[in-house]
Amino acid sequence: MYFLAAWCLIGTQSPEKKYKPNPERTRQLFPEILKLTAGMLFVASASTGLFSFPARAQQKDSVRPVVVQPGTPGQPSRTLPSSTRATLPPLSHADVEFMQGMIMHHAQAVEMTALIASHTENKELRSLGARISSSQSDEIKFMKRWLAARAEPVSMAPPGMPGMDMSREPMPLMPGMLAPHQMEALRKAKGAEFDRLFLAGMIQHHNGAVTMVKDLFDTAGAGQDAELFNFATDVDTGQRAEIRIMQGMLEKKSSEEKR
């Protein structure tokens, strides 16, 4: 750009004459060259911005979100308006009761694992208990968030006639939960006896959770929520795996006691 401006001001000789640099004239015209260069730069930048504006606007329009609704098997997908918003699937009463019941179910498992530290020195059982306590505590938090997002209470409504005060009535136990006398025996046991009662009780407890998942999926219209479906499936898989681990530990303990 600078050399173009210099040529405009200095290179005014006729084509017949060969150009010879004139340093003195160049120094005299230097301020004018700077002004002309600045003007050319301004015009170039202005024209570039002017012509690039529509391109930027077009690019901005082109990045609008595209919402595609997958079609049913054999049917094409549909493009929905960009204003489309996701909505929660229809709420099933069985889904809510499953989450509420599983919170209570998990809470007893966490209560059982809390006894391990003061009732046994079995390192393998301590490690298992820590995993169960951590995973089920996290799952309780998830279930509470799931219910809160749907404006549902965390606790199940006590059974009874409408209008009756059932707040003092004990809640029915979920499948597999330990009865009060079983929990009392676990609290009183120590050492090897505690280990045996804990493993037998937790296997019973886990089998109950598997039953709850089966009952959920056997209920018409239940388990359609994606989050709940994934959670219930994970519960089923995880509980079955831990049942096998605890059965192995219990068998190992029984064989050791027979020696």
N, C-alpha and C positions, 0 to 999 in steps of 0.2 A: 504493500500500500504506500509506504514512504517513497519507494523508487518510482511508482507511478505518478505521485504528486510532483516529484522532482522533474520527471520527464515532461509533465505538462507545463511547468514553468520555465525550464531551461532548454529543453530540446525543441526550440522553435526555429532552428536553422533550416534552410531549404534542403530538399533531398539531394541536390547536386553536390553540396558541400559536406565534406566529411566532418563528423562531430569531433571537436577537441575540447576536453574538460577545461573549465575556467574556474579555478578555486576561488578567486575573489568574488566572482558573481554568485557562486554557490553560497558563500558566507552572507552576502547581502540579502539573498532571497530565502535564507533558512527559516526566518519567522513565518513567511508566507507559506512555505512548504508545510510547516507544522499545522497551520490553520487549515490548509486544504486537506491534509491527511485526517485531522480530527473530524472535519465535515464528512469526508467519505466514510469513515468508520461509523459515524452516527447514522448516516443514510442506510448503510448496509445492515446495521443491527436493527434499525426500525423496520426495514422491509422484511428481514428474516422473521422478526416477531410477528409482523402482520400476517405473513403467509403461513406461519407455523401454528397460529392460534386455532384455526379450524381443525388442523390435524390433531392438536391436543384435545380439543373438545370432542372430536370423533373418537379418540382413544379412550377418553373418560367415559363416553357413552358405551363403548364396547366392553367395559369391565363390569357392567351391571350383573348381579348374580343371576344365574339361571337355575330355576327349580324344576327338577325332573321327577315326575311320579312314575315309578316302574309299573308296567302293565301286568295284569294277571297272566298266568301261563298261556302262551299263544296269542296274547294281545300286545299291541305296541305301547311304548311309553308315551306319556303326555308331558308337554312343557307347560308349567303353571306360571301365573304372573309372579313377578319378582316380589310383590307385596305379600305373597303366601307365607303364613307363619305355621310352625309346627304346633300341634295340639296333643295333649295326653290322650291315650286310648281310653275307651269307655271303662269306667271303674266297675270291677266285679266285687261283690260283697265277700266272696270266698277269698279273693286276693288280700283284702284288708284283714280278714280274720286270720289268714295264714301268717301274715307279717306280725300281727299283734301276738298271736300264739307263739311264734318262733322267738320273739323277744323274751317272753317269759321262759321259754324252753332253754334258750341260750344263757339266760341269767342264772339258772340253777347250775348249769355246767361250769360257769365261771365261779360260782360259790363253792362247788366241789373242788375245783383246782386250787382255790385259796387255802384249803386245808393241808395241802401237800407239804408245804415248807415246815410246818410244825408237827407233822404226823409220821413222816418217813424220811429215811436217808437214801432211799433208792434213787440213784442218779438218772437211770433210764426213765423212771416214772416222773421225776422232776422235769426232765427235758420234755417229755410228752405233755405234761400238764401246762408248761409254759407256752407251748405251741397252741394248745387248745384255748387257753385263756386269752392269748393275744388275738388269734383269728376270730374267736367268737365275740370278743369285746368290740373289734372293728366291725363285725357284721351287725351287732346291735346298733351301732351308730348309723350304719347305712340304712337299716330298717326304720329307724326313727326319722331319718331325713326323708325317706320314701313316703312315709305316712304324713309327715308335716307338709310335704309338697302337694298333697292331695287333701289337706285340711281334715285329716282323720286323727282320732285320738290314738295315743300309743298303747293304752291298756284296753283290753276287751271289756265290754259291758257285762256285768255279772248277770247270770241267768235269773229269771224270776218273772213274776207277773208285772205288767206295766203299772207304774205308780207306786210300787212297793219299794221300801228302802232296803236294798240288798248290799249296802256298803260294808256291812260286817260279816257277810257270808264269804267263806273261802272260795277262791276261784277254782274251778275244776282243773285237774292236772292235764297237761298236754300228753300225748302218747309217749311212753318211755320215761317220763319224769319219775324220779324217785319219790316214793311216798314219805310222809313225815317220819315214820319209824325207821325207814332205810337211811334217811339223812342223819337221824339221831345215832344210829349204830355206826355210821361212818365217822361221825365226830368223836365218838368214844374210842374207836380203834386206834392202834399204834403199830408201827413197824410192819411186819409181814402180813398181819391181819388187815391192816389198813390197805396195803397194796392190793390184796385179793378183793376186798370189798369195793375199792375204788375202780379197779379194772372191770369187775363184773357189773357194777352200777353204771359205769360210763358206756360199756357196750350196750346195755339196756337202753340207756339214754340216747345213744347214737341211732340205734335201730328205730326208736320212736321218731327221730327227725326224718329218717328215710320214709317212714310210714306217712308222715305229714306231707312230704313232697308228693308221694304217690296219690294221696287223697286230693291234693290240690289239682294235679293234672288229670285226675279222673272226674273232676267236676266240670260240667258243661259250661263253656264260656270263661273259665278261669285260666290263669296262667298265660294270657295273651300279651300282657304288658312285657315289653322287651327287657327292661331292667329286672323285673321280678322273675321272668323266665330264666335269664342268665344266672341270677342269684340262686334260685331254687335248684337249678342244675348243678351249680358248684357245690351247694350244700350236700346234695345227694352223692356226688363224686367224692368229696372230701370226707364225709362221714363213713362211707363204705371203706375207703382206704384206711382210715384210723381204726375202724372195727377190726380189720385184718391184722393191723399192728398190735392192737390190744389183745386179740385172741392168741397171737403168737407169744406175747409176753406172759399171758395167763397160763398157757400150756407149759412154757419154760419154767415158770414158778412152781407149777404142780409137780413136774418131773423132778425138780430140785428138792422139793419137800419129801418126796418118796424115797430118796437116797438115804 
